[in-house]
Amino acid sequence: MVIEYDGTAYCGWQRQVNGLAIQQVVEECIGRITGDAVGVIGSGRTDAGVHALGQVAHFQTASSIPAWNLLMGINSLLPPDIVVRELGEAPETFHARFDALSKVYLYRICNRPVRPALERNGAWFVWEPLDMGGMAGALAVFRGRHDFSSFCSTHTDSEDHVRTIIAIDARRDPSGMVEITVEADGFLRYMVRTIVGALVDAGRGKCSPGELAAILAAKDRRRAGMTAPPQGLYLKEVKYGCAF
């Protein structure tokens, strides 16, 4: 499945004991259609308030319902803020998480003097003018293979903090919406949001590329700045080595 969702009302993708998760909602809707106790495995977690344009997930079922009918049935039960965009059979060996080659995240910043109403849950509002040249100069610091200990949560599950950023880009449209895209072979908890916080500091003139490089080399989260809020972050795409 390829799933799109607005994460505003949820505690994240993964089931939690203290709140409603997107995984739980999807599993329950599939179970009602198929009659199976279904476990849905996503390509990775998204945190509370984070959205997805293309979360990939898989599940197993003994149901003989055709894929299109299953997709339409699931969507008829899902709430308006979650939708299955695509659904089809995959090889039995496919795993949404372990077979992923890379993921692409998008972060949106509304950069103008007046706060947005319609984008309040879909972008970070930053009223101070951001220098796109300053942000562009900082992008090169993060490209390539690095230890991102300075740019992730201290409570991340992974002991290995080395990741490869394949591509990172920042663009601004005439309306003042800044879009930052990051593709990597894997992400640590809060990694994109902490990098975005650093890029915003660079856009404000508070941090130079050289200073960011020193922070990255320090491998110390205390050296880095703020973590950008969750509402601007989207899991845009998950890339695999084969088509289904």
N, C-alpha and C positions, 0 to 999 in steps of 0.2 A: 504494500500500500504506500501511496504518497499522501501525506496528511497535511492539511493547512489548518492553523488554529491561531486564535487570539488568546494569549496566555494570561490576560488581565485578571480573570476571575479564578485562576487555578494556582495551586501550590507548586506547579512545575509539571514536567512530563511524567516522572516516575511516581508510582503509588507511594503515599505517605500515610502515617497513622494519624496525623494531625490536620488533614485537609484533603480537599478533593483534587485529584490529579487527572490529567488528560488521559494517561494510560488506563486508569480505572474506568473512565467514561466510555472509552472506545471498546475496551474488553467487555463491558456489560452490554453494550449495544450489539456487538457481534454475537455474544452468547444468546441474546434474545432471538436473533435471526436464525442461528444455526442449531441451537439447542445444545451446544457444546460448552464445556468450561474452558474458555479460550485464554491463553496467555499471549499477549502481544509484546513483541520484542522490538524496541526502537533502535535507531542507529546511534542514539546517545541521549543523554539527559538535556533538557532545557530547564532553567531555574524558574522560580515563581515570577510571573509577570512577563516572561520572555515569549516571543511569538515564533511561529514557523510558517514558511511558505512551502517547504518541501521536506518535512520530516518523513523518513522512510522507515517502515516497520514491517515485520512479518509475523504470521501466525499459522498454526496448523489446524485443519478441520477435516472431519470425515464427511462434511456436508457435500451434497451433489448440486447445490444451487449454482447456476451459471454465474460467472464473475460479474457480469453487468448487473444482473438481478441482485446479487449480493451487495454490490456497491450502492445501488439505489436503495436497497432495504436498510443498510446501515445508516446512510445519510438521512433517511426518513425518521430515524430515531435520535440521531445526534442533535445536540443543541445548536443554535445558530452560529456559535463562535468556534465550532469544530466541523470540518468537512473532509471526507476522503475524496481526493481529487482523482486518483487512479487506483485501480485494483486489478490484479491478474495473478495467474499462477507463476511460481518461480521454481527453479530446480530444488529438489529436496535438500540439497546441501547448502542452499543459500542462507546466509545469516546477515541480517540488516546491520548489525554492529561490526562484526569481525571481518566482513568482506568489504567494508568501506575503504576506499583508497584515500579519499580526502573529503573535507567538508568546507562549505562556503557559508560564512556568516555575513550578514548585512547589518550595519548600525546606522540609524537615521537621526540626524540632529536638525532641529528647526532653529535656524540661526537668523533671527530678526528681532527688532525692538519690542514687538508686541507678541504676547503668548498666543498659541493656537488653541482653538476650541475643539475642532474635529480631530486633531492629531495629538491630543493630550495623553492618550494611551498608546500612541504609536511612534512617538519620537521624543527625544530629550530636548527641552527648550533651553537654549543658551542665548541670552539677549546680547551679550558682548560680541562685537564684530570679531570673527575669526579670520586670521590671515591664512589663506589657503597655501600661499607660498611657504610659510613657516611650517604648516602641517605636511606639505609635500617633502620638505627637507628632512622631516623626522621619520617618514615612512621607511626610508632605506635602512634605518637602524634595526628594524624588526625583520626584514627579509632574510631568509636563509635559516640555517639550523642553529638554535641557541638553547641555552638553559633559561627557561622563562620563570624561574623562582621569584624574581622581583615583580613579575606581572601575572600573578595568580593568587588565589586565596591561600592563606596559610593552612586552611582546613581541607585542601584538595585531597581526593582519595589516592591519587597516584604518587608513588615515591619518586618516579622518574619524571623530571620536569623538562626534559629535552624534547623539543618539537621543531618541525620545519615549516616555516611560513613560505608557501609556494608563491603567493601573490598577495599584495596589499595595495589598496588604491583609495583615494579620497577625491570626490567630485562635488561641486556645488551647482545647483540649478538656479534659474533666474528668480524663483520664489524664495530663495534662501534656505532650501533644504540641502543639507550636506549629507552625502551617503558615503560611508566607509565600508569597503568590502575586504574581507580577509579569507584567504583559502589556505588551509594547512592540513598536514597529515594527521593531525589530532589536536585537541584543545584541552587545556586545563580549566578547572573551575574559575570563573570570573576572568579568564585570560583576555578575551576580546574586550570586555568592559573596562579592564584596567589599562589595556593598550589605548583604547579610545579616550580614557581620561587623560593619558599622557599626551595624546595628539591634540586634545583640546587645550591643554596647558601650552603646547608648542604654538598653537594658533593664537593664543592670548599673549604670546611673547614671554611666557614665564619659564620656558625650558628650551634649551638649544639641543640640536642633534647630538652634540658632544656630551652634554649632561645626561641625555637619555641613554647613550651608549655606556656611560659609566654606571648608571643605575642598573642597566641590563647585566653588565659584567659583575656587579656586586652580588647578585643572586640573593637579594635581601628585600622582601616585600616592604619593609619599613622605609626603604629608600625611595620607593615610587609614590605617586600621588593618589588621587581619588579614583574610586571605581565608578564608572558611569552607571546611571540607573538602568533597571532592566527593560523599561518599556520601549526603548529604542532598538532593541536587539531582536534579530530574526535569524533563524536557521533557514538559509535560502536554498541550499542544494546539498545533496550527498552524492558523491561520485563513486561509481563502481567500474570494474574492469570489463563488464559485459552488459549487454542490453537484455531486457526481459520481454 
